[in-house]
Amino acid sequence: MNSSLRKPAATAVEQCMNLQSDESCAIVTDDKRKAIGEALYRVASEITDDTVLLRYPPGDQHGAEPPAPVAAAMAGADVVLAPTTKSLSHTEARSAANDSGARVATLPGITEGVFLMGLDADYESIARHCRDVLEQVEGADEIRVTSPQGTDITFDVTGKEWRLDTGIVHEAGEMSNLPAGEVFLSPTSADGTFVVDGTMMPHGQLEDQRLEFTVEDGSVTEIGDDAVRQQVEEAAAEVGDAAYNLAELGIGTNVAVTDLVGSVLLDEKAGGTVHIAIGDDHAIGGDTTAPIHLDGILTEPTVLADGVEVHLPHAE
């Protein structure tokens, strides 16, 4: 095992997941994330003998279901950690594991660099920033996001439940990304334009490029980038209009992330950023199932909750 991965692995297993000696733990990884999976397995297996490491070929898309034996192991475990190339966050397997009482942390697209950087954080502090943002947006019917790059989009969030991704996953049925730090929901609808200037796949971190999207009545109607459009069109060939669903509005709260690095997993958590996603939302309070969930990150957003500006946390 890469010895430098031990400390972040211990943070994940011990502080974030609070794994106990009488619990079972499933580490789910793939061929490209083996080193991180093995680091987590090593730490977990020192706490409980009831630990398994499952590895399978990387999926084709974020949100693609894992093999059936992996899904079964996830549902049968008390704690699940999933460092995978493609995200398991928005899958039936992850939802079923939570429904069975498992505490789940997904680490989609995690790299060793992001693992080392993103888990070197005070997750109690991140949780406080999450609660502060929640206080400002909870109960609002309308969220408007603008940016100097040209974003002006309004979300109808009437009656929708905001969710916290604090990285503290100590209660049965809870779920978080790691690295963590966001407040998010699946909006009822949205209209306007958003311009991604931070990070979005398949590009990674954007330099001079800006990706513009038009949204009407909760669906993305124009995609100003060929590579992103191709991903959405491929998903639409499988599930139709669901692929164009405006799936998520998220606000980053991880003030330990000082610079974007090109990893959506880490960059969408950066304090003071907003991310907007296209595709699947069934796992975060929506009713759309799709084989993609594409997040785009805005680096200079202004957020208004029913017309009142939200004070966003920024890197310390």
C-alpha positions, 0 to 999 in steps of 0.5 A: 500500500502507498503509505502516503494514502494511509492518513486520508484513508484513516480520516475517511474510515474513522472520522467520516464513517466512524466504522466500529469493530462490530460492523461490516464494511464493503470497499467498492473500487475498480481497476483504475482506483485500486490503490485508494481502494486498498488503502481504505481496505487496509485501515478498515480491516484493522478495525473489523474483520468483517471487511471486503474489497470488491473490484470491477472494470470501470463503468462507462458513465457516471451513474451506471449500475455496478455488477449485481454481486457488488450491489448485493455486497453494498446492501449487506454492509453497515459501511460502504466506501466506493472510490470508483472512476465513474460515480455510484452516487446516483445509482439504484445500488447506492440507494438500495444500500442506504435503504438497507441501513448502510452508511455510504460514502462515494468517491467518484473520479477520485485520484491519489492527489485529490484523496490526499488533498480533499481528506486533509480537512476538518469535517466538523468545520465543513459541517458548520458551513453547511448548516450556515448556508442551509439556514439562509436558503431553507424555506425559500421558494426561489433561488436565483444564480448570477455570475459575471460570466453571464449566468442568470438562472432562476430555480423553483425550489418550492417545497423541495428539501435541501440536503447536506453533504458534510462528510460526517456519515455516522447514522444508518442510511446516511450518504455523503461524497468524499471529499465532502462539503456542499448543500444541494437539492433537485429543483422543481424547475428552472429557467435561464442561462448558466455559464460554466467557467470552472470544471466540467467533464469531459474537459476537466478544469476550463482555462479560457473556455466557457460552456453556456447552457440554456434552460427552459421549464426544467430542461436543458434546451441548448448546449454550447459545447460539442463534447458535453452535447455528445455525452447528453445525446448518447444518454438521450438515445437510451432514455430520451428527454430525461437526459436533458433534465436540470438535475441539481443546484449545489453550493460548495462549502469546503473552505479547505479547497483553495484552488480548482484542480480539474476534479469535479468531485473536489472542485464542486465542493470548493467554498464559494462555488455553485454547481449545476447538474444535468441528467439523473436526480432520482437519488437526490429527491427528484424523479428522473432516472438517467445514465448521466449526471454531469456537474458544471462548476461556476466560480464567481456566483451570486446566490439570491434566496427569495431576493436576499443574497446568500453569504457563501463560505470561501477558502480560508 
